[in-house]
Amino acid sequence: MGKMKTLVLVAFTTAVLLTGCASVMSPAMGTIYSDVKAPIGATSNVGQAKSGSAFCESYLGVIALGDASIEAAAKSAGITKIHHVDYQAMNILGFYAKLTVTVYGE
């Protein structure tokens, strides 16, 4: 019975520690390092004369700061008609993660 309790405690502790790691949404995640770009969406608006970005960061999965919203990215470039939106997700060993959203439009 003592071994079972120890095993459960170790499994629980490991799960808690691993879920606290810094992470961001990503279509592919590298264990040591990842830096991935992918689309979020597109509209029927034509043209992409401007682009604007916004980002958020996470440190050790304990502190997360920033505004990576589409609204913030569009506002940074004065975009009112969005053509498409991409994002870039970067993660280093789960200690640091950054999500950048880029909006293209007019």
C-alpha positions as CSV (number, residue, x, y, z in Angstrom):
1,M,0.0,0.0,0.0
2,G,2.9,2.4,0.7
3,K,4.3,1.9,-2.8
4,M,1.0,2.7,-4.4
5,K,0.6,5.9,-2.5
6,T,4.1,7.0,-3.4
7,L,3.5,6.1,-7.1
8,V,0.2,8.1,-7.1
9,L,1.9,11.1,-5.4
10,V,4.8,11.0,-7.9
11,A,2.4,10.8,-10.8
12,F,0.2,13.7,-9.5
13,T,3.3,15.9,-8.8
14,T,4.7,15.3,-12.3
15,A,1.3,16.1,-13.9
16,V,1.0,19.4,-11.9
17,L,4.6,20.4,-12.8
18,L,4.2,19.6,-16.5
19,T,0.9,21.5,-16.8
20,G,2.5,24.6,-15.4
21,C,5.1,24.9,-18.2
22,A,4.9,28.0,-20.5
23,S,3.0,27.1,-23.6
24,V,1.2,28.7,-26.4
25,M,-1.2,27.4,-29.1
26,S,0.7,25.7,-31.8
27,P,0.0,23.2,-34.6
28,A,3.3,21.5,-33.9
29,M,5.2,21.5,-30.6
30,G,8.9,20.7,-30.1
31,T,10.0,19.4,-26.7
32,I,13.1,21.5,-26.6
33,Y,12.3,24.3,-29.0
34,S,9.6,25.3,-31.4
35,D,9.0,28.3,-33.6
36,V,5.9,27.7,-35.8
37,K,3.9,30.0,-38.0
38,A,0.3,29.2,-39.0
39,P,-2.9,30.9,-40.2
40,I,-5.8,31.8,-38.0
41,G,-8.4,32.9,-40.6
42,A,-9.2,35.0,-43.7
43,T,-12.0,37.1,-45.0
44,S,-13.3,38.1,-48.4
45,N,-11.7,41.6,-48.1
46,V,-9.2,42.1,-50.9
47,G,-5.8,43.7,-50.5
48,Q,-3.2,43.8,-47.8
49,A,-1.4,47.1,-47.8
50,K,-0.7,47.1,-44.1
51,S,0.2,44.6,-41.4
52,G,0.2,45.0,-37.6
53,S,1.2,42.7,-34.8
54,A,0.5,42.1,-31.1
55,F,2.0,39.5,-28.7
56,C,1.8,38.0,-25.3
57,E,4.5,36.1,-23.4
58,S,4.7,33.5,-20.7
59,Y,7.5,32.9,-18.2
60,L,7.8,29.5,-16.5
61,G,4.0,29.1,-16.9
62,V,3.7,31.3,-13.8
63,I,3.5,34.8,-15.3
64,A,1.8,35.6,-18.6
65,L,1.6,39.2,-20.0
66,G,0.4,40.9,-23.1
67,D,-2.5,41.3,-25.5
68,A,-2.2,39.1,-28.6
69,S,-5.8,39.9,-29.7
70,I,-6.7,40.5,-33.4
71,E,-8.1,43.8,-32.3
72,A,-4.8,44.9,-30.8
73,A,-2.8,43.8,-33.8
74,A,-5.2,45.6,-36.2
75,K,-5.1,48.8,-34.1
76,S,-1.3,48.8,-34.0
77,A,-1.3,49.4,-37.8
78,G,-4.6,51.3,-38.2
79,I,-6.2,48.4,-40.0
80,T,-10.0,48.6,-40.3
81,K,-10.6,46.0,-43.1
82,I,-8.9,42.7,-42.2
83,H,-7.7,40.4,-45.1
84,H,-6.2,37.6,-43.1
85,V,-4.6,36.8,-39.8
86,D,-1.5,34.6,-39.0
87,Y,0.2,33.7,-35.8
88,Q,3.6,32.6,-34.7
89,A,4.1,30.5,-31.6
90,M,7.5,30.1,-30.0
91,N,8.5,28.0,-27.0
92,I,11.9,27.4,-25.4
93,L,12.0,24.3,-23.1
94,G,8.7,25.3,-21.6
95,F,10.4,28.1,-19.7
96,Y,9.6,30.9,-22.2
97,A,6.8,31.1,-24.7
98,K,5.6,33.9,-27.0
99,L,2.5,34.1,-29.2
100,T,2.5,36.8,-31.9
101,V,-0.6,37.6,-33.9
102,T,-0.2,39.4,-37.3
103,V,-3.1,41.0,-39.0
104,Y,-3.0,42.0,-42.7
105,G,-5.4,44.4,-44.4
106,E,-6.3,48.0,-45.1
